[in-house]
Every structure is written in structure tokens, then in C-alpha cells.
Amino acid sequence: MAAGLISGLREDLFHDAFAYRPLKPMRTDGAITRRLPGRIREYAAWTPHAVIVACALLVLFVGVADSGALFGLLPAIPVLLTMARPIGAWWLSLGASGALGVVGFDSWPWGASSFLGYLTVLTVAAIRTHPRTGAYLWVATAAYAFFMEVVFNRGYGSGVSVSMIMLFFSAIILLIVTVLHIRREARQEVAAQQSVTAVERDRRTLLEERTTIARELHDVVAHHMSVVAIQAEAAPYRVENPPPELEQAFATIRENAVAALTELRRVLGVVRAEDYQAPDAPQPTLADLDGLLGNVRDAGLTVEKAITGSVRTLPQGVELSAYRIVQEALSNALRHAPGSTARVEISYVLGGLGLRIVNTPPRGLVKPSPGSGHGITGMRERVTMLNGEMTADLLEDGGYEVAAFIPVAAVQDGDAS
């Protein structure tokens, strides 16, 4: 323990004591400073520097008024130095206090200006370092006071009262600074833990959403593969006297479809929960959107639909994702904007499908329900999976807009046949 204390003392007070550590401007996002006008808020960032300069001027004024220019200038210089080299300023202030105590015949071992200057330097150095350094500074101050009073006292007075006052006030100040340090570190640790928790929560939500998407796509692909296998098995019976090559081709198609379906269930089946049951009805598509809008209207949200472009059948994965995006956006409007109206716009364009769901600001006495933003995460994941783009932003009037574009490859006539 003693070796650790000595090592800490050497590191805090001797190692790189005069290293350049400039005082940074204060943050202006606090509860008070963020309410200030722009220009004043910029100047408020330099408040710590202004306070230190004011303290240096006060020390200079007290020293000049009490004993002359030397007794004011020498203690004021370390106060200014704390903005660049806090520990070096403390050493300089300690040396200046000893020098002025030797040449001065008023107070021992601190005069009025040196007392005020040293206390200011000690406070700033403790604030700019950490609690352990503040404790070493106080112990060094007590050792200096003992040495000057008992060993180096040359009849200038007992000086007990001045040293006791210095140690008392410095102990109170360092205790307050230590509490502030601990409080700030605790707040930083809580903020860091909250950030980690938020990241982990978002990651878990993303994984859950991906699992949900995988389940839905598993059901879609499994359905199509089952249809392929059944049609391949039934196709030879629809042709009278089919050639053996055709029968073999359909048998190969069926075998490959069954093998792919088995592999698909083996790989994607791991994302199913133990209590998960595949839906009896097919996965919803944009053709089922009117039923969704009817349910939303029954829940109290006024919503209208607009379709532009030539309506056509899209891949079922695109249809399912588009349906889920509209469903989630309208659910968000119900939760977070009660009393609002919504509009769903679906655009069938040459390169894909465009979606836009916009709602007005909330109205009425019903308060919006708090949300975690996981619905937006799920919508983004669906769009990203389909190589699309999506935006979700507040509007100037207080409403909300969700816009997405899902690219769909153009189907050639030969492919369609």
C-alpha cells in the first residue's frame, strides 16, 4: 500500500508536472446555456477562463493594496497558469507562497494575496485533475504548513491560525470537488451503460425483426416450392402418352423441389420459436390492403388510399414487405398521433414500387403513446433486405412521413410465359 501511495504521488505531482494541458471551453448544451441566444452561448463557453482571470485580478488587487506590486503579481501568475499547466501552477504557487512568506513580515506562512492565490490554484488544480490528485495536494499542503511553522519558523509569529484556516478551507473545497468528480463519473458511467443498453436493445430488436421476416419468407418460399413439386408430379398425367424424357424431366424437377424444400426447412426452421405456428392463410399482399385499412378505420384513424401507375402482380416477398410497411406505419400513427388523419400512396413505377404513408399531427385530448422506434427499425430492415431505400422523418407541420422505394426487376415477355 505504501509503495502504491508513493507511486501515485510521484505520478500525479512529479511526472509531467508542467505538461501542457489547456483548459477546454465549457459545453453549452446544459439546462441554462442552451437557452441562451447564439452569440451569447458562444461566449458562455469561455466562462471558466473568465472566472480564472477574474480570480487572478482579485489576487493582484489584494496583493498590491496590501503589500505592493510584488505581493500581488507573484501569486496571480500561477492562477493564470492553471489554464495551461494545473500541476505546474500548483508547484509555482507553493514556491511563491514560501518566497513571499520569507520576505514578508505580516502573516506566516501565507500572506493575504498568497493565501487567496494558493487556495484558488489548489481548487482549479483539483477540479482539472482527479480526486486522488486532490488528496495528494492537500497532504502536501499540510506538510508544507507543518514544515514552515515548526521547522522553518523564524519568529514571525505562530502562524497556527493561518495554516489551520488554509487546511480547513482547502479540505472543504477538495471534499466538494471530490463529490462533484464522483457525481460526474457516475453520470458518465450511467450514460455509457444506457448507450450500451440501447445498442443491445436495438440489436436484439433487429435480430427479432429479421427472425420474423425469415419466418414469413420461409412460409412464402415453402408454399411456392410445394406448389412446384405438386405440379411437377401431376404434369405427366395431363399429357396423353408423354414421352419418357418428359416424365423423367418432371420427376427430376419434383425431386429437386422436394430436396430444396427439405433443405429450406432444415436451414430456416431454426428461426422458428417453439410455440410458433405457421399461418393457415397465405401471407398478406397489397391486394389485402383494403381489409387492413378497414380495420384501421374501425380503430379510429381516418385514412385514405391513392394508387398511381399500372397495378401489376409483384413478387410475393415484395408484396408482403410492402403490406407490412404500410401496416406498421399506420400502427405508429394510431399510437403516436391519436386523432390524426393518414394517407397511403402506392406508386407502381417502371423500376419498382413506391410507398408513402403520411399522417397529420395528433389532435384531441388523447395523449400519444410512448414508443421505442423499433417499428421503424423493422421497416428499414425489410426495405434493406430488398435493396430498397427508405426515409422516416417529421414534417414541418408536426406530422410524420414514411417513404420507401422497393426496386423490382422488369419481367420480360419470355420470362412471363
N, C-alpha and C positions, 0 to 999 in steps of 0.2 A: 504493500500500500504506500509506504514511504517513497519507494522508487517511482511508483506511478505518479504521486503528487509532485515529486521533483521533476519528472519528465514533462508533466503537464505545465508546470511553472516555466520551465525552460522553453517549451514550445509556444506558450501564449505570450510571454513577456520578453523573451530574448530572441527567439528565432524570427528573423524577418520583421523585427520590431518597427523598422522605418520603411516597410514595404508600402508602395503606393496603392491606396485603396480609396478611390474617390467616392464621395457621397453622391449617390444617385438621386435624381429628382423623385419627389413623392408621387405615388399613384393618385390619379384624380378620379377614380371610379368609386369613391366612398359615398356614404349616405349623404354627406354635406357637399363635398366638392363636385359631385356630378350634377348638382342643381345650379351650379354657378354658370354664368354666361361663358361663352367660348374663350374670349381673350383673358378674362379673369381666371378661368380654370387653368389656362396655360401658365399664368404667373403663380397660381397656387401650388404648382408642382415644386416650386423653389422655396416653399415655406420653411423647411428645415435649415436651409442655408441662411435664410434671412434671420431666423431665430439665433443661430450661432453667431452671426455677425453682430446682432444686437447685444448678445451677451458679451462679446469681445469689447464692444464700445462701452458697455456699462463697467466692465473691469478697468478699462483705460480711464474712464472718467473718475472712478473711485480712487484709483492709484494716483492720478495727477492731483486730485483735490486733497488727498491725504498726505502724500509724501513727495510728490514731484513726478516728472515725466518718466524717469527710470522705473519707479514703482508701479506705474500704470502700463507702460509699454511691454515690459518683460513678461508679466503674467498674461497679457492679452494675446501675444503671439501664439502660444500653444493652443489657445481657444480656437483661433482661426485654423491652425494646423490640423485640428481634429477632422476637418472636412476632407483631408487627403491621407493623413497618416495618424490614425487614432492612438495606437500604442506608442508610437514615437512622440506624439504630442504629450502623452501622459508622462513619459520619461523627461521630456523637456520641462513640463510644468513642475515635476518633482524637483528637478535641479534648480529651476528658477526660484521655487519656494525656499530651498535651502540657502541659495545665494542671498536672496533678499532678507531671510531670517538672520544671516550672519552680519550683514551690513546695516540692518535696521535695528533701531533701539526701542521700538514701540511694543510689538507683540511677538511672542516667541512660541512655537516656531513658524507661525503664519501671521502675516500682517493682513490688513483688511482686503487689499486687492489680490494678494496671493491666495488668501483663503477662498475668495469668491471665484478666482480663476481656476484654482485647483479643483474645487468642487464641480465647476462646470465641465472641465476636461474629464474628470472621473465619470461624470454622468454620461457624457457623449460617448466616451470610450466603451462604457458598459453597454450602452444601447447598441452600438455598432458592432459589438462582438457577441459572445455568448455568455450564459450565466457563470460558467466555470472561470472565465477570464475576469468577470466582475468580482468573484470571490478572491481571486489572487490579487487583484488591485486593492481590495480592502485590507487584506492581510499585509500587503506591502506598505500600505498607508499606516497601519498600526505599528509595524516595525520601524518605519521612519519616525513616527511620533515618539516612540519609546527611545530610540537612539538619540534624537535631538534633545529630549527632555532629561534623560538620565545620564547618558554618556557625554553628550556634547553641550550640556547646559553650562554656560559661562557667566551665570549671574544676571541674565537678562530678565529674570522672573521665573516663577514656577511654570507657567505655561500649561498647567494641567487643565484649566478650564477651556482654553482654545483647542487643545488636542481632543479633549473629551467631546466638545461640540462638533468638531470635524468628524470624529469617528461615529458619533450618534447620527448626525445628518447623512453622512455617506452611507451608513448601514441602512437607514430608512430608504434612501434613494435607490440603493442597489437591490433592496428587497422588492421595491415596486417594479424596478426594471426586470428583475428575475421573474416576477409574476407575469408581467407583460410578455416576456420571452416565452414562458411556458404556455401562456394562453394562445399566442400566435402560432407556436409549433403545433399545439393541439388542433387549432383550426385548420392549419395546413394539412395535418395528418387526416383529419376528418374529410376535408375536401378531396384529398388524394384517394381515400377509401371510397368516397362517394363516386369519384370518377371511375375507379376500378369496378365498383359495383354496377354503375351504369353501363360500362363497356361489356361486362359479363352478361348483364341482363339483355342488352341489345344482341349480343352474340347468341345467347340462348333463344331469344325470340326469333332471330334469323334462322337458326337451326330448326326450330319448331315449324316455322313457316315453310322452310324447304322440305321438311318431312311431310307437311300437309300437301304441298304441291306434288311431291313424289308419289304420295298415295293416290292423289287424283289422277295423275298421269299414268300411274300403274293400272288403274281401273280402265282408263281410256284405251291404252295400248293393248291390255289384255283382252278387252272386248273385241277390238279390231282383229287381233291375231286369232281369236276363237272363231270369228266370222270367216276369216281366210281359211282356216283348217276345215270348217264345216263345208264351205263352198267347194273347196278342192276335193273333198271326199264325195260330194254329191254331183259334181260336174260330169263325170263319165256316164252317169245314169241318165243324163239329159240328152245325150247324143246316141243315136241309133248306130250300133256296131262301131264303136270307137276303135281306132287303130291301137295296137298295143303301145306304140310310142306315146300316144296321148295319155293313155291310162297310167303309164309309168311316170310321165311328167307331172300329172296331177297327184300321183302318190308321193312323188318327191316333194312337191310343194306342201302337201299336207304334213309330211314328216318334218320338213324344215320349220313349218309354222308351229307344230307341236313342240319341237325342240326349243325354238325361240321362246315360246310361251313358258315352257318349264324353266328355262334359264332366267327369264324375266321375273318369274315368281320367286325363284331362288335368290336372285340378287336384290330385287326391290322389296321382297317380302319382309326383310329385316327392318324396314322403316315402319311397319305396322305395329301399333300398340297391341297389347294382349287383348284389350277389350274392343279393338277396332273391328267394325263390321262393314263390309263393302256395301255401298248403297244398292237398294233394289232397283231404283230408277236410274236411267242413264244420267251422266253428268250434264249439268245445265249448259245451254248455249245462248247466244244472243236471241234466238227465236223464243226463248222463255223469259225475255226481259219484261214483257208486259205483265206477267204474273208477279215478278219482283216489284215493279212499280206500283201495282195494285196493293201489295202488302205494305209498302212504304207509305202510300197514301192513307191506308187504314190506320197506320201508326201515328198519323198527324202531320206528315210532311207533304206539302204541296210540291209536286214535281211534274215536269213536262218533258217530253222526249222529242228530239228532232233528228231525222236521218237524212243525210245527204249522200249523193252518189248512187251507183247501181248496186243494189243489195245482192250479194252472192254468198255462196257457202264457203266458209273458210276452214282451214284445218281445225280439228276439234280442240287441239291444245290452245290455239289462238282464241277460239270461241269461248272456251272455258275460262281462260285468263281474263279476257275482256269482261265476261259476266262477273267474275269475282272482283275485278277492279271497280266496276260500277256498284256492285253490292257493298263493298267496303266504304267507298266514298259516300254513298247515301247513308250508311250506318253512322259514319262520322258526322254527317250533317244533322242526323237525328240526335246524337249525343251532345255535340258541342255547339250546335246552333239551333236550339229549340225555337219554334215559331218562324223559322226562315222558309224560303222557297228555294227549290233546286231545279236545275235544268241539265238534262243529259243529252249530249250531242254525239252522234255516231257518224263518222265520215268514212265511206268506202272509197278509197282513192286507188290510183293505179298501182302504187308500190306497197300498199298495206292498209291498215285500219287505224283511224284516228279516233281518240276518245277525249271528251271534255266534259267534266262534271263540275258545275259551279253552283254555289249556294250563297244566298244573301246573308247579311249579318243577323245574329239572333235578335228576336223580338219577343216582347211579352215579359211576364214575371217569372217564368221558369228559368232557373239558373242552369248554365251549361254544366255537363258532367265532366269531371277531370279525366284526362286521357294520358297515356304514356307514349303515344306516337308509334305504337307497334303496327297499327294498320297501315300507315304509310310505308313502314319497312317491308311489310308483306307485299304491297303493291309494287314497290320498286324491285323486289326480288323477282316477281313474276315477269315484269317488263324486261329486266336484265336477262332473264333466262331465255327470252325470245329475241334477244339482240335489239331491243327497242330503247326508246328514250321516254323519260317521264319527268314532269315538274309538278311540285305541290307548293303553292305559295299563297300568302294572304293578299287580298286585293286592297286597293286604296280605300274602298268604301267599308272595309271591315269584313267582307265576305271571304270565301275561300275557293280556290280553283285547283282542280286536279286535271292535268292534261297528259296524255300518253299517245305515243305512236308505236305501233307494232308492225314491223315490216313483214310482208307476205310475198313470197316469190310468185311471179306471174306464172299461171298454168298455161302451157301450150296446148293446142288442139290435140296434138298427138298424145300428150300425156293424159288429157281428159278422157280420151277414148279408152 
